[in-house]
Amino acid sequence: MTTERNSLRLPPRRAVLKSPEDAEAKKRAQEQRDAEVRGVASIHDMREAIKHAARALPAIAEVPLLGVLSAAAFRARAAQGLPFLTTGLVKRWPLSAQPPEILRERYSHVPVRARVGDYINTAFAADRAMQDMSMGEYLDVVDSGVHALPPYLGNLELRELNSLCHWPTYFDKMGPPRFWVGPAGTVTPLHCDYDDNIFAQIWGTKRIFLSPPHHDEFLYPREANAILFGSPFDPEAPDFDQFPLARQATMIEVIVNPGDMLYVPAGWYHQVRALTFSLSSNRWARAVPFALRAPGA
């Protein structure tokens, strides 16, 4: 199957709107839809409430590691507004028992869209460089080792893998599973999503830095959309001359190993780096964040 035929099966890339007025109208309409899906009156007010609630959180120096949680236990813990790591559940998934070679042996034909070039500094730009190819072609590029920054399959709907992942019902309403595939050195730069997030590490190991929502005032945030904000600060190579306020930002480092699942509360900044060839998957809630719910809700 050729790359051209594969690319026809991928979702179309976002069109560039013709005028600022068109862009603003589309932005307002999307924010209204986002608010309706999450059951809130305003995404802006939700963001501000998350940051306000975070100011009352206790400071933590590390992310606690827990065992498998029931849905009730997960929700009670998530209501505290702090990240935590669980282990055991993801190890039971059929995909966890498969070797990475399954991607080439069984899914080489699957069309994918890779982040290429300097996708770290352009991570949240609408026109960032992407390249359509097959999974087999992507793995060939990775094996070639010719890129200083390896191309990354980030935030993909690989529906062929869904039946091999048995997600818990921690959220009442969730978005579809998203998959992240790449070798050591692939990075998702510092950003926050204003949705609760469960992140499953299936193969490989990743290092994640976390920072609480109200520390955005130290992280020079840039809006990508109403529920996604990026930061130019790199906690792995901090430049305090360019970003002096970042000295005040708390950064919590956590290593996520195969079989782990990380809960990232809405509004928490996070940066993710693969330390080995990795396959991760995550799902975002589509509801009022746990940190904003009444006790027992």
Secondary structure, DSSP 4 states (H G I P E B T S, - for coil): --HHHHHTTSPPPPPPPSSHHHHHHHHHHHHHHHHHHHT-S-HHHHHHHHHHHHTTSPP-SS--EE----HHHHHHHHTT---EEEESSGGGSGGGGS-TTHHHHHHTT-EEEEE-SSTTTTTT-TT--EEEEEHHHHHHHHHHT--SS--BEEEE--GGGGGG------SSSBPPPEEEEE-TT-EEEEEEESS-EEEEEEES-EEEEEE-GGGGGGS--EEEETTEEE----TTS--TTT-GGGGGS--EEEEE-TTEEEEE-TT-EEEEEESSSEEEEEEEB-SS-GGGSPTT-
